[in-house]
Amino acid sequence: MHTAALVVDDGRVSEAHAMVSLRGGDLQLLGLRGAFTVDGTARDQVVLKTGLRVALAKGVALRVLSVTLPDDVLGLEGPDLPLRALPGVSSIVTSPRLRVVRGWDERATARVWSTGEAWRLRVGDGAHRPVEAGDEIEIDGATLRFRSIPLSGAGHSATRRPDRPAASLTIVANYDSVQIHREGRVVLHFGGILARLVSELVAVRGPVAWRVLAAELWPDQDDAAVVRGRLDVNLSRLRRKFRVAGLRPDLVRTDGAGQVELVLGPHDTIEDRT
């Protein structure tokens, strides 16, 4: 899509073919709606290294020229706001509760963004100013602190852990059906469009734009208002199912900036059978 960081003008490249994501201190390429190969072998995940050649289709290849990562990244924490790494652009929202969402939200109380070499903060309609680790700001009576986070602790954690407790979840996605297991038993089993929605998020393994998700669920519908309405209705249905089953309703959530994601606990696992 034109909004991608790297647009490849070839009909065999999907609208959201792959994404680069920080995972445990490494930059990795993750397959989304398309496939890729490395050294002739089909892959859906690979650590980016200098010299790596990734083929998206026959005759369409990318080569990694360099990989540059900082030693640490900027994070933010505050009352009822656990320390989290900031994306390149984020908004601080205070209603109905304090939270940080990806992207620029004009309705937000404050916005934070990176220029690539420094960070900027803008509160309300005021002028922007530089911020760095150690700075504090007060937003609607709450004191927020900017902190440095080592790169190794800033990326997504692995979803599989050998020491996972009995109360952790296992999500088994079969595309047309989904089972959620806890303590060795199935606590929720559902199918249809809700199962397809969760299975798409499992396949993506990260936040995905709602338009991309909706296009996979309703490929024959071009009206953005119609598909957004359908998506919102089904997300609400899904959260009600989670509540009834005693699960976290935010297991699937939207971030307020047009992204939908599956939010796993530190010991939750996924079985992708899609």
C-alpha positions in Angstrom: 0.0 0.0 0.0 1.1 3.6 -0.4 1.3 3.9 3.4 3.9 1.2 3.7 7.4 2.2 4.6 8.7 0.4 1.5 6.4 0.2 -1.5 7.2 -2.5 -4.1 5.5 -1.8 -7.3 4.7 -5.4 -8.4 1.4 -7.2 -8.7 2.7 -10.3 -6.9 3.5 -8.2 -3.8 0.5 -8.1 -1.4 -0.9 -4.9 0.0 0.6 -5.7 3.4 3.2 -8.3 2.4 5.5 -8.3 5.4 6.5 -6.1 8.3 9.7 -5.4 10.2 9.4 -5.8 13.9 11.7 -5.6 16.9 11.7 -9.1 18.6 13.9 -9.7 21.6 16.5 -7.2 20.5 16.6 -8.3 16.9 14.9 -6.7 13.9 12.9 -9.4 12.1 11.0 -9.6 8.9 7.6 -11.2 9.5 5.4 -12.5 6.7 1.9 -11.0 6.8 -0.3 -11.4 3.7 2.5 -12.6 1.4 5.2 -15.1 1.2 9.0 -14.8 0.9 12.0 -17.0 0.6 15.6 -16.9 1.9 18.2 -19.0 0.1 15.4 -20.7 -1.8 13.6 -21.8 1.4 10.1 -20.5 2.2 10.1 -18.5 5.5 7.5 -16.6 7.5 10.1 -15.1 9.9 13.8 -14.2 9.6 16.3 -12.1 11.5 17.6 -9.2 9.4 21.3 -9.3 8.9 23.6 -7.3 6.6 23.8 -9.1 3.2 20.6 -11.1 3.7 18.7 -11.5 0.4 14.9 -11.9 0.7 12.9 -12.9 -2.4 9.2 -11.7 -2.4 8.5 -13.2 -5.8 10.5 -14.5 -8.8 12.8 -11.7 -9.8 11.6 -9.4 -6.9 14.2 -9.5 -4.2 15.4 -7.3 -1.4 18.9 -7.2 0.0 19.7 -5.9 3.5 22.4 -3.3 3.2 22.8 -2.6 6.9 21.1 -3.0 10.2 21.6 -0.2 12.8 20.0 -0.4 16.2 20.4 1.8 19.3 21.6 0.5 22.6 18.3 1.7 24.2 15.0 3.3 23.4 12.7 5.8 25.0 9.9 4.6 27.3 7.1 6.2 29.3 5.5 5.3 32.6 3.1 6.8 35.1 0.3 6.0 37.5 -1.5 2.9 36.3 0.7 3.1 33.2 3.3 0.4 33.1 6.7 1.3 31.5 6.5 0.7 27.7 8.6 1.6 24.8 7.4 4.5 22.7 6.8 3.9 18.9 7.9 6.5 16.4 4.7 8.5 16.9 2.4 8.1 19.8 -0.4 10.0 21.6 -1.1 10.3 25.3 -4.9 9.9 25.9 -6.4 10.7 29.3 -10.1 9.9 28.8 -11.7 7.6 29.8 -8.4 6.5 31.3 -4.7 7.3 30.9 -3.1 5.3 28.1 -0.6 5.6 25.2 -1.7 4.8 21.7 0.2 4.5 18.4 -0.1 7.3 15.9 -1.1 10.9 16.0 -4.5 11.5 17.6 -5.7 15.2 17.3 -8.0 14.6 20.3 -5.2 13.4 22.5 -3.9 15.4 25.5 -0.3 15.2 24.2 1.7 13.7 21.4 5.3 12.3 21.3 7.3 11.6 18.2 10.9 10.9 17.1 12.8 12.8 14.5 15.2 9.9 14.1 17.9 11.7 16.3 15.8 13.2 19.1 12.3 13.1 20.6 9.7 15.8 20.6 6.7 16.4 22.9 3.6 18.6 22.2 1.0 19.1 24.9 -2.3 20.3 23.7 -1.9 23.1 21.1 1.3 24.3 22.6 4.7 24.5 21.0 6.7 21.2 20.8 9.8 20.8 22.9 12.5 18.2 23.2 12.3 15.4 25.7 14.7 12.7 26.8 15.1 10.0 29.4 14.8 11.4 32.9 12.3 14.2 32.0 8.9 14.3 33.7 5.6 15.9 32.6 2.3 16.4 34.3 -0.8 15.5 32.3 -4.2 16.2 33.9 -2.7 15.8 37.4 -0.7 12.6 36.6 3.1 12.7 36.6 4.6 10.8 33.7 8.3 9.9 33.4 10.4 9.3 30.3 12.8 6.4 30.9 15.5 4.6 28.9 14.8 1.0 28.2 17.6 -1.4 27.1 16.9 -2.6 23.5 16.9 -6.2 24.6 13.9 -5.5 26.8 12.0 -3.3 24.3 10.9 -5.8 21.7 8.1 -8.3 21.8 8.7 -11.2 24.1 8.6 -14.7 22.8 5.1 -16.2 23.1 6.4 -19.6 24.1 8.0 -20.1 27.5 9.0 -23.4 29.1 8.0 -22.1 32.6 4.5 -20.9 31.7 2.1 -21.2 34.7 -1.0 -23.4 34.6 -3.3 -20.3 34.2 -1.7 -19.3 30.9 -3.7 -19.5 27.7 -3.2 -21.5 24.5 -5.0 -20.1 21.5 -5.5 -22.7 18.7 -6.4 -21.1 15.4 -7.8 -23.2 12.6 -9.1 -20.3 10.6 -12.7 -21.4 10.6 -12.6 -22.3 14.3 -10.7 -21.1 17.3 -10.2 -22.8 20.7 -8.8 -21.2 23.8 -7.4 -23.5 26.4 -6.6 -22.7 30.0 -5.4 -25.1 32.7 -5.6 -28.0 30.2 -9.2 -27.6 29.2 -11.1 -25.7 26.5 -12.7 -22.6 28.0 -14.0 -21.1 24.7 -14.6 -22.5 21.3 -16.1 -20.4 18.5 -16.3 -20.4 14.7 -17.5 -18.3 11.7 -16.4 -14.7 11.2 -15.2 -14.3 14.8 -12.8 -17.3 14.3 -11.6 -15.9 11.0 -11.0 -12.5 12.7 -8.8 -14.0 15.4 -7.1 -16.3 12.9 -6.1 -13.4 10.8 -4.5 -11.7 13.8 -2.7 -14.9 14.7 -1.3 -15.1 11.2 -0.1 -11.5 11.3 1.5 -11.8 14.8 1.4 -8.1 15.4 -0.8 -5.0 15.1 -2.6 -4.7 11.7 -4.4 -1.8 10.2 -8.2 -2.2 10.4 -8.6 -1.7 6.7 -6.2 -4.6 5.9 -8.0 -6.8 8.4 -11.4 -5.9 7.1 -10.4 -6.5 3.5 -9.4 -10.1 4.4 -12.8 -10.7 6.2 -15.0 -9.0 3.6 -13.1 -8.9 0.3 -16.1 -8.2 -1.8 -17.2 -5.1 0.1 -15.5 -1.8 -1.0 -17.5 0.6 1.2 -15.1 1.6 4.0 -18.0 2.8 6.3 -19.8 -0.6 5.9 -16.8 -2.7 6.6 -15.7 -0.6 9.6 -19.2 -1.0 11.0 -19.1 -4.7 10.5 -15.6 -4.9 12.2 -16.7 -2.9 15.2 -19.8 -5.0 15.7 -17.8 -8.3 15.5 -15.1 -7.0 17.8 -17.8 -6.2 20.4 -19.3 -9.7 20.0 -15.8 -11.2 20.5 -15.2 -9.2 23.7 -18.5 -10.3 25.1 -17.6 -13.9 24.4 -14.3 -13.4 26.3 -16.1 -11.9 29.3 -18.6 -14.7 29.5 -15.7 -17.2 29.4 -13.8 -15.4 32.1 -11.1 -14.2 29.8 -9.6 -10.7 29.4 -11.9 -8.7 27.1 -8.8 -6.9 25.7 -7.3 -10.1 24.4 -8.2 -8.5 21.1 -8.0 -4.8 21.2 -7.8 -1.6 19.0 -5.1 1.0 19.9 -7.1 4.1 19.0 -4.9 4.7 15.9 -6.5 2.3 13.4 -4.6 -0.8 14.5 -6.1 -4.1 15.8 -3.9 -6.6 17.6 -4.0 -9.8 19.6 -2.6 -9.1 23.1 -0.9 -12.1 24.7 0.2 -12.5 28.3 3.9 -13.3 29.0 3.3 -17.0 29.2 0.4 -17.4 26.6 1.1 -19.5 23.5 -0.4 -19.8 20.0 -0.9 -22.8 17.8 -1.3 -21.4 14.2 -3.1 -24.1 12.2 -4.4 -21.6 9.6 
